[in-house]
Amino acid sequence: MTASFGMLGDIIIAKPNAYIAFAGKRVIEQTLNKIVPEGSQAAEYLFQKGLFDLIVPRILLKSVLSELFKLHAFFPLNQNKK
């Protein structure tokens, strides 16, 4: 996903235990001739390095997005139309 538009947002959210990489571990190791640390392509590791703003479980994603939309003056996702 990192090679795509997914990393161009102002607020970047990942799911727990997501695998985030342009290439697999073996390809990177063979190309760069370096050892890739275990877990270095996991969302939690990359979050600690500042690549993501939030890690949110899918079940909580709607409420988190709703709060972010309210913060930025958008309509909440769960607002009923009248």
C-alpha positions, 0 to 999 in steps of 0.5 A: 500500500505504501507505493500507492495513494494510501500514504498521502492523506493528512491523517493516516490510520492503520489496522492492528497487525497490518503488514505495510510494505512496498516489497516483501522481506526476502526481496528487500534483503536480496536487493539491499543485501541487508537483514530486515528486522523481524516485525519491521513491516508491522503497523505497530512498529511503523507507528512507533517510527511515526508513519501512522497517526492512529492504529484502530481496530476495524470495529472502532473505525466508524466512531473514530472517523466520526470524531475526526470528521466532527473535529474538522467540521464535517458531518458525523457518520452516524447522523440520521437524516431528517 
